[in-house]
Amino acid sequence: MTGRRADVMRDPDVERVARRIMREAVEVGRAAGAALTDAHVDRAVHWLQHVPEGSTTSMREDRLAGRPLEYDALTGAVVRAAEHHGIDVPANRFVLALLSAIEQEGRAA
């Protein structure tokens, strides 16, 4: 969403929010029967913070190229599963709303 490369995950404020988003997803995954733990969040953050300099994401590249974003298959799936299991996922809902607005703005431009 920031337009930055993967190095954005080294920012402590971004890391904190990313961890919250991931913890919500882990909670939803557990409710769906996945064997997920907080260690999965730690490993994912560690990996994201240590990707090679200049690394990017497919969603960033799609946004820059004006292509549709894959947010619904990622964050949307977490939100829908959370609804199914009666779990509140405010961080994921917020990200879903922002990504939807970003994509709508891109279509309008």
N, C-alpha and C positions, 0 to 999 in steps of 0.2 A: 504494500500500500504506500510505502514511503518513496518508492522508486529507487531505493538504494539496493546495492548488491547484498549478498549474504552477510557481509561484515556488520550489518545492522544488528545482528544477534549478539554482537560483542558489547552493545550499549546496555548498561545495567537496567535502565528503565524498560527497554524493549524486552530484555531477557525476562524480567519480572512478569510482564504481561503475557509473553509467550508461554511461560510456565503455567500461568493460570489457565490459559486456553487449552494447553495440553492436559493439565490435571482434570479439567472438565471432560475432555474427550476420553481420558482413561476411565473416569467414573462411569461414563456412558458405556464404554466398552465392557467394563466389568458387569454392568447390569445386563448386557447382551450375552454374557457368558465367556468373554475373552479373558485369558489369564494375563492381565496387565497389572503392573505395579508402578509405584512412584519411580522406581529405578529406570523404567522405560522413558519417563520424562527426562530424567537426568542424562541418560545416554543420548537422547535426541538433541537436547540442548548442547551437550558437549560436542557432538558431531557437527552441529550447525555452527558452533563457534570456532571450529577448527578446519572447516573446508578451506581449500586453497584460496589465496588472495585473488580477488576478482571474480569469484564464483557468483553465479546468479541463479535464479529460479525460472522454471518454465512459465509461471504466472507473470513474472516481471517481463519476460520476453514477449509473452502474448499481449500484455498491456501496451508495451512500447510499439508493437507491430499492429495494434488495433484489432487483434483477434479476440474472440470471446474468451472469457476467463473461466477457469475450471473450479471456481469457488463453490458452486452448488454441489459438485461431486465430493468435495472435501468438507467444508464447514457446514454446508446445507445438510449433508448426510448426518453429521453429528447432531445438529439441531433437531432434525426429524426423529432420530433414534432417541434423543433425550425426551422429546414429547411423548413418544411411545412408552417410555419407561417412567414418565412422571418426574424427570430430573430437571432442575433449573440449571441452565447453562448461559448465564448473562454475558460472559465474555464472548462466547461463540456467537450468540445472537447479535451482539454489537458488531463483531467483525463481519458477519453475514450481511447485516444492513449496510455497513460501509462499502463492502465490495460490490453489493448490488447497486448502490448509488454511483460508485466509480464506473461500473460497466454501463449504466444508463447514461451517464454523462458522456462517455466515450461514443455511444451510439448517436447521441444528439449532436455531437460535434461534426 
